Amino acid sequence: LEIAREALADSSKKMTVCSLSACPDSVLMWSHYAANHTGICLRFILPKNWAHPVAYAKERPVLNRIKTSLAAEPDMSAWGRALLTKADFWSYEEEWRALGGKGAGEQPFYPKALWGIVFGARATAKTRALVAAWIEERGIPLDLMDAVPDRDTFRLNIVPQQGAIYSG
């Protein structure tokens, strides 16, 4: 059992999971993951089959960790189900995940995949200046947008900043 635990711990150190959302206008997402609307949202165009939609379920998928860790040929479909399934109460996230083998920590991304940045409704001038400097340094074309609270509903509207498309 200890050997299996070590194998599982070793394999998880080599795994990368990149979590993305299909809904840049979700009030809950901005509240949970963007420092209460003060952060930014990066918008990507992803290559086909690079990321996979997360399934939402009431029950956890079954993964025989010992069998999977010790097998000469691991059951990747079982790992995939385990890594691409989340509790059904998170379904509002509309999450997609990209799975890789580079390990934990910051990961580079293909610069041309990034096409836009959305500033949170409470993004500060400092945040905006840091992002502007980052864009200038990299010289990549980006659409700049703002998440603006709707006047009539409890929703956010993603609106382009006037004259703020950086063309490198």
Disulfide bonds with the S-S distance in Angstrom:
none
